[in-house]
Amino acid sequence: MCPMEISERAKNTQSSPIRKLYPYAEKAEQNGKTVLYVNIGQPDIATPPEAMGMLKNFDKEVLAYSPSTGYYSLRNKISNYFDKYRIDINAEEIAVTTGGSEAVLFSLAAVCDPGDNILVAEPFYANYKSIAQMLGIDIKSITTRIEDGFHFTSKSQIEEKIDERTRAILICNPSNPTGTVYSHNEIEWIVELAKEKDLFIISDEVYREFRYTERDFVSPLHYREVEDRVIVTDSISKRFSSCGARIGFLISKNSDVIEAITKFAMARLSPPSLEQFLAETEFGLSDEYFKDIVNEYRLRKNAFIEELSGTDGVVFPDPEGAFYIIVKFTGVESEDFAKFLLQDFSINDVTVMVAPAKGFYNSKGLGEDEVRVAFVLTSSKMKLAAKILREGYFAYRKMM
């Protein structure tokens, strides 16, 4: 009897580069090692107690479906949150989604047909590719370099990738996985190209608060001349350390886009109901909450960088935002190096799990000697993680 065939879509969708080495980490722990997990952006910072208190005191008798685009009360809280960024939106221009990934999925489905393509700066968040593959959309990558801090270097660098099937430019700002915060000039290049080439802009702004530079945050939504071309995707996952709540949202001032996304939302009925009340509580927190959180991540970033700086053969930029860094270990194959750390290297029975960076690139051969690290542990643990990476790198090179 012949085995049943699954779809080509299923066959071609990539595995997560962030999670694929978990069996090696589990084996290390079974062998008595402690593993520092810096491969995934799961914050260890406590979810706000106000939000947890709301859950404990939740007194509704029925956990019912919410409206398909989310409760109005939450959407109104989100619109008020954007006032401090000088972005004027109303609740009808917001749709609540099941996590930020669904916001990206809905956005791409709303503006692209199968066979269309989007432009994305590489390295990029790996799930963009998985989502695009599920929808039959091609990704055309704009390669950015570690030596440039993963910034765009010119408008033409972006423009030369546009063809007749390009429908949108997707950016993550601040960036996962690079920590890059795009400059005013870079955003203006994208805005100009959207007007000139009749494109949408999808701006993933999950890490908006997480910035370590003095310059103001710039969103494509700040440019009134393209506001009907812009879709912003966002989430409470990292901002409020609420990854498991699975509440995201998207914003568009284009009524056709909102109408399309509403139909997609109806097809999956509703986003999580209880967690929307949690999100509503979180969006009521003061700005002091964000200041404390951002400062904590800054300390973690600095502890990691200070420990790893000056290591021969190790190259990295100082991240400007988010809580990630791409590190180049010259002369290694990053996946093999990551396995080596879990299987064969430790300091006092402590080792580290990183994400091989080649999974964040679309172009073959790139990122082979790079890893992504997330600043999701305390400063002392980030310092130890950097030490393990440095000493592990020396030990790995001796074997070559």
N, C-alpha and C positions, 0 to 999 in steps of 0.2 A: 504494500500500500504506500503510495507516494505521500510524503509529508505535505501538509497544507502550506501554501506560500503566503507570507505576509506582504504588505505593500512595499513598493520601492521607497516611499516616503519614510516608512518605519526603518527600513534597512539603512537609509542614508543619514538619518538623524544621529548626530554625534553624541557620545557619552560625555558626561560632565567631567572636565579636567580637574575640578575641585574635589570631587568625591571618589574618583576611580581608584585611588590608592588606599582607601579605607581598610581593605583586607590586610594590608601590610602593617597598618597601625594597630589593628586588632591583634595580630600575631605578636607584635612587639609588646603589647600590654600583657598578653598571655604569658610571655617570657619574663615578666616582672619589671619591664621598663615603664617609666612615666613618659607619656607623649604630650608635648606641647603642640596643640592644634592651632597653627596660624595659617592654615590652608583655606579657611572659609570665614566669611564675614559674619560670624555669629557673635555679637557682643556679649561680654560677660557682665556688663553693667546692669544693675537691677532695673527691671521695668518700673516706671514711676509708681510709688506707693499709692498715689491718688487713684491711679487706674486700677491697681490690684484691689484697692478698697471698694471701688465701684463694682467689681466682679463679685466680691464677697457679699455685698449688700444688695445685689440684683434681686428684685422682688416681683418681677412679672410672672404670671402663672403660665403663660404660653410663650415659647420661643418661636415666633412666627416669621414667615418670609418678610423681608423688607421690600420696598419698591426696588425694581430692577437696577436702577441707577443709584440706589442708596437713600437713606433717610435724609429728608430736607434739613433737619437740625444739624447733622454732621456736615453736609455740603455747605451750609451757611457758616459753620465754624471755620471750615477750610477757606472760604472766601474772605473772612475777616483776618485770618492768619496772613494772607498775602498783602494786606494793607501795609505792613512794615517794609515790604519790598517794592512799594509803589507800583503794584500791579493790581489793576481794578478788574475784578471778575465777580460774577454773581453765581448763585447756587445752580441756576439752570445751565451754566456753562461747565459744570463739574459732573462727572460720573464716578461713583465709587466702584471699585473693582476688587476682585479676589486676589489681592497682592499686586505689587508693581509689575510682575511678569504678565499678568492678564491685561494690565493697562497697555503694555507694549504690544501684546498679541492683538488686542482690539484696534489699536492705532494702526498697525501694519495692515490688518485686514480691511480697515476702512479706506485706506488710500492706495492700496496695491492690488493688482490682479496676479494670478499665477503667471510666471514668466517675466514680470516686472523686476526691477532691482532697486536697492537702496544703497546709499553710500554710508560707510561707517569707518571711522578712524580706527586702525588696528595698532596695538592690541585693544580688544574690546571685551565687554562682558560676554562670556561664552554662551549664555542662554539666548542672546540675540540671534545667533546662528541657528540654534535649535528651533526657535520660534519661526524664523524665516523659512527654514526647511519644511516645517509642518504646513506652512501656507503656500509652498511652491514659489517662494520669492528668493531671488538671488542677492547675495551680498557682494558689493564691489568695495574692496578695502582701500583706504587711503593710508599708506604705511607711514607711521611716525617713528622717530628714532629716539633711543634712550639718551643719546648725546644732545638732543634738542629738548630734553624734558618731556618728550612725547607731545610737543606742540606742533601745530601746523606752521609751516615756514613761509607760505605764500598762498594767495587766493588761487593761483593757477594750479597748485598742488591738488586742490579740491576739484577745480573746474575740469581738469583733463580727464577725470574719471566719469564724467557725466555723458550718458548717451541717450538715445531716443526712448529707451525703456526705463530710465531712471525716474522715480516718482518722489523720492524723499531723501533728505540727509538726516541721519540719526546720530545724535551726540549724547554723551553722558558727561554731565558737568555739575560738580567735580567728578572726575573719572574713576570708575572701577574698570580696570585694575591698576591704573597708573598713578592716581593721585593728582593728575593734571587739572588745573583750573584755567579755563580758556580766557584769554585776554579780550578786551573790548574789540581790538582789531580782528581777532579770529571770529568772534560772533558776527561782526559787521560783514566779513567776507561771506559767511554763510547766508546772512540776510540778503545781501546783494545778489548772490547766486540764486536764491529762492525766487526773487523777483525776475531776474533775467532769464532763468531757465524754467520757470513755472513749476516750482517744486514745493513740496511740504517740508517742514522742519519738525522733527520729533525730538524733543529735548527731555532726556531722562535726568531729573533733578532730585533724585532720592537723597543725595548727600549735600544738599544746598547749605545747610548750617556748618558743615565740616570744612572750614577754610582756615588756612594758617598764613595767609597773605593779607596785606593791608588794603588791597584794591577791592572795590565794591563788586558784589556778585552781579553778573549781567545775564539775563535770560532773553531769548528771542522774543518773549512776550513784552519786553520793554520797547520793542520797535512797532509802533502803531501801524506802519505801512505794510507789515506782513502778518498782523495778528490773526487774519483769517486763514493763514497757511501754517500756523503753529499749533502743535499738540504737545502739551507738557505732561509727562508721566511722573508719578511720585508714589510714595509709600510711607507708612508709619514704622516700617520694620527696623530701620537703623536709627532714625531720628529719636524714637522713643523706646528703643531696645525691645521691640514687640514683634519679632520676626514670625513667631508662631500664630499671631492673630490673623495674618493674611488679609490685611486691609491696605489696598492701594487706591489710587484715584488718577483720573486724567482730566485735563482742562483743554477746552477748545472754544474759541469764539466763532467758529464756523458751524452754523446751525445744521448744515448737511452732515458734517462729521458727527455731531452729537446725535442726530437722528439715526445715523447708521449704527453708532456704538450702542444706542439704546436698544436697537433690534438685536444686536449680538448679546447684550446683557439680558434681554428677555429670554433668549434661548437657553441661558443657564440659570434662569429664574431670579436669583438674588445673591448679592454678596453676603458674607456671614453677618447675622443680625446682632448677636451679643457683642461681638468684637467692634461693631460700629459704635456702640455706646462707650466702649473702652476708648476708642479713638477720639470720640467727642470730648471725653474727659481730658485726654492728653493735649488736645489742641487748645484747651483752656489754661495750660500751664504758663507761667511767666517766662520772660526771656532769660531770667537768671538760671533757669534749668539748663538752657542751651549753652550758656557761658561756661557753666561748670563741666558739662559733658565734653565740650570742644576742648577745654583746657586739659582734661584728663587724656584725651586722645593725642594732644600735642605732646604731653609728657612721655607717653608711650612711644610715639614716633621718634622723639629726640633720644630716648634711651637706646632704642634699637640702632639708630644711625650712628650715635657716638661710639657704640661698641664695635660696629662693623667698619667704620671709616678707617681709611689708610691701609686696608688689607690688599695686598698685591694681587692683581687679577680680578678684583671685585669692583664692579661699576654700578652706580645707581644715582638717580637724581634725588633731590630733597623734595618729597611730595608736598604739593601746595594745598591739597584738600583730600576729602574722603578719608579712609583709614587703611590705605593699601600702599604697597611699594613694589615695583618690579626691580629685581636685583639680577645683574648679569654676573655669572661665575665663569670667567673665561676658560675655555677648554674642556668644559664638562658637557655631558648630555643630561639635560635637566631631569628627565624622568628617571633615568638610571641613578642619578645623584640622589633624588628624593627616596628611591627605594633603598639605596645604600645607607642613608641616614636612619631609616626605620629598621633595617635588617642587621646592619653591621657596625653602627657607630652610636656611641652615647658618651655622656660625661656624667659620671656617678649614677649610671642607669637612667639618665634622662636624655631623651632625644626629641626631635622636632619633625612635624609634618608640614610640608609646604605644597603649593600647587605648581606643577610644571607649567611654565608660561606659554609653551607652544600651543596649548589648547585655547589661548586667548587670541591667537593670530588666525587669519584666514589664508594667508599666503604660505605655501609650503616652504619649509626650511627656515622660517623665522621663529625666534623665541626658543631655539633648541638649547641655548645655554643660559636661559633666564628662568627665574621662579617668581611667583607672586607670594607676598607675605601680607597678612592682615594683622593690624595692631589691636587684637581683640583680647589680649591678656594684660595683666598688670605690668607696670614699668619694669619691675625686677624680673618678671618672667620674659618680657620682651628682650631685656638685656641678656638673659641666659640663652634665649633662642638665637640671638645674634652670635654669641660666643660658640654655641654648638655648630652653627652654620660655618663660621670661620674655621674652627678646628676640624670640622668634618670635611671642609673643602681641602684643607692641607692634606688630610689623610687620604682623601679620594685621589688627589693628584699624584701622590706617591705610588698608588697602585697602577697608574696608567703607564 
